[in-house]
Each structure stands twice: as C-alpha cells, then as structure tokens.
Amino acid sequence: MAAQDNTITEVLVGAAVMAVAVGFFVYASNSTGGGPSGGAYAMSASFRSADGISVGTEVRLAGVRVGTVTGMALNPQTFRAETTFTIRDDIELPDDSAIAISSEGLLGGNFVEIIPGGSPFSYAPGDQIMDTQGSVSLITLLMRFVTGDEGE
C-alpha cells in the first residue's frame, strides 16, 4: 500500500510542477508581447547601420512597446540594412515621423524608436519610413573624443 501512495504522490507533484511551468510560460509570453495581440501592420525602414538590433527587437513610441522588428536584410545595391517591423493596429503614425536605433544606456540593449511627426496625414500599412537614423557606435564616439577628431 505504501508503494501505491508514493506513486500517487509523485503523480500529483509532477502535475503541480507542470502546472507551474505552464503558468510561467503564459506569463512570460504575455509580458514579452508574444501572446495574443489585437493585430498589427507591417512597415519598413532602411538604416545605414543597424548594429545592436535583430529580429524580435522592440519598436517603441514614447517609451512604450508598439511593435517588433520582423525582418532584416542587406540591400546589395545600397549597402543599407533593410528592416521590416510591425506596429499595433491602433496606432496611426504621421507621415513625417522618423525612426532611430536607440540605446537604453551604456550597459542596456538597443531598440527601435519611433519619433512621431506632426503631419495630419498618416503612413499606410506597408509604407517605408524615409527619415532614419542608424545606430551610433560607443567605441567610435569614445575614439573621436580621445583623438579630438570631429568626424565627418
């Protein structure tokens, strides 16, 4: 009888562990934006330098996550990083908005930041944002400071 009690206990403990694991997965999925969403539309931008971002990088507007980078490829004619990303359906970007690769700080990661414009007209799904600013290399900035080079 004792062996049967141990088996039942082991099954119950195993089920509890699985339930906790599923709960953590659901929580992590929802908190990182991987869960169900209301919908999104695709847009694109071309960066001179896209260092520090990759597929899955957050797209933010006013510090709030509004989308995700969905694709990156090098354009062999222009040698620029062609980036595609999604924006939540409930956000209409003015057609004079800019997009930049920003950093969370010296030790933080990079993200794509949308700087909204003031135009009364909006981008349509699939449009390309033309006003872009690529990532800035911290090492390059430090070297310019140390050598006194003002750059371009």
C-alpha positions in Angstrom: 0.0 0.0 0.0 2.9 2.3 0.7 4.3 2.0 -2.8 0.9 3.0 -4.3 0.8 6.1 -2.0 4.3 7.1 -3.2 3.2 6.7 -6.9 0.1 8.9 -6.3 2.2 11.5 -4.5 4.7 11.5 -7.4 2.0 11.9 -10.0 0.4 14.8 -8.0 3.8 16.6 -7.5 4.6 16.1 -11.2 1.2 17.6 -12.2 1.8 20.6 -9.9 5.3 21.2 -11.4 3.8 21.0 -14.9 1.0 23.5 -14.0 3.6 25.9 -12.6 5.7 25.6 -15.7 2.7 26.3 -18.0 1.9 29.3 -15.8 5.4 30.7 -16.1 5.3 30.2 -19.9 2.0 32.0 -20.2 3.2 34.9 -18.0 6.5 35.2 -19.9 4.7 35.0 -23.3 2.2 37.8 -22.4 4.8 40.1 -20.7 7.1 40.0 -23.7 4.5 40.6 -26.2 4.5 37.1 -27.5 0.9 36.4 -26.5 -2.2 37.1 -28.5 -2.5 40.7 -29.7 -5.1 42.9 -31.3 -3.3 42.9 -34.7 -0.5 44.8 -36.4 0.5 46.2 -39.7 3.9 46.0 -41.4 6.2 48.9 -42.3 9.8 49.2 -43.3 12.9 51.4 -43.0 16.4 51.5 -44.4 19.3 52.1 -42.0 22.9 53.0 -42.7 23.9 50.9 -39.7 21.6 48.6 -37.8 24.1 47.4 -35.2 22.5 46.1 -32.0 19.1 45.2 -33.4 17.8 41.9 -34.8 14.6 40.1 -35.5 12.5 40.4 -32.3 13.9 43.7 -31.2 11.2 46.0 -29.6 9.8 49.0 -31.5 8.9 51.8 -29.1 6.9 55.0 -29.3 7.3 57.4 -26.3 9.0 54.5 -24.4 6.1 52.1 -24.9 6.4 49.0 -26.9 4.2 49.3 -30.0 5.8 46.7 -32.3 8.6 44.3 -33.2 11.3 44.0 -35.8 10.2 41.1 -38.1 13.0 41.1 -40.7 16.4 42.4 -41.6 18.4 42.0 -44.8 21.3 43.8 -46.6 20.4 45.6 -49.8 23.3 44.7 -52.1 22.8 47.9 -54.3 22.7 50.5 -51.5 24.6 48.6 -48.8 21.9 49.6 -46.3 20.1 47.4 -43.7 16.5 47.0 -45.0 14.4 46.4 -41.9 10.7 45.4 -41.6 8.7 45.7 -38.5 5.2 45.7 -37.2 3.2 48.4 -35.5 0.0 47.9 -33.5 -3.2 48.5 -35.5 -4.5 51.1 -33.1 -1.5 53.4 -33.8 -1.5 55.7 -36.8 1.9 57.3 -37.4 2.1 60.7 -39.0 3.8 60.5 -42.4 6.6 62.8 -41.3 7.6 60.5 -38.4 11.2 59.5 -38.0 12.7 56.2 -36.8 16.0 55.7 -35.0 18.0 53.0 -33.3 18.4 54.0 -29.7 20.2 52.5 -26.7 18.8 52.0 -23.2 22.1 53.3 -21.8 25.8 52.3 -21.6 25.0 48.7 -20.5 21.5 48.4 -21.9 20.4 46.9 -25.2 19.2 48.7 -28.3 15.7 49.2 -29.5 14.0 50.9 -32.5 12.4 54.2 -31.5 9.7 56.0 -33.5 9.8 59.8 -33.3 6.3 61.0 -34.3 5.9 63.9 -36.6 3.1 66.5 -36.7 1.6 65.8 -40.1 -2.2 65.4 -40.4 -1.6 62.6 -42.9 -0.7 59.0 -41.8 1.5 56.2 -43.1 -0.4 53.4 -44.7 0.4 49.7 -44.0 3.4 48.6 -45.9 4.9 52.2 -46.3 8.6 52.9 -45.8 9.7 55.4 -43.2 12.3 57.5 -45.1 13.7 59.6 -42.2 16.0 57.2 -40.4 19.0 57.4 -38.0 21.2 54.3 -37.7 22.9 53.1 -34.5 25.8 55.0 -33.1 28.9 53.1 -32.0 30.0 53.9 -28.5 33.6 52.9 -29.3 33.6 55.3 -32.3 32.4 58.1 -30.2 35.0 57.4 -27.5 37.8 57.3 -30.1 36.7 60.6 -31.6 36.7 62.1 -28.1 40.1 60.8 -27.2 41.7 61.8 -30.5 39.9 65.1 -30.8 38.6 64.1 -34.3 35.3 65.9 -35.0 34.4 63.2 -37.6 32.6 63.8 -40.9 
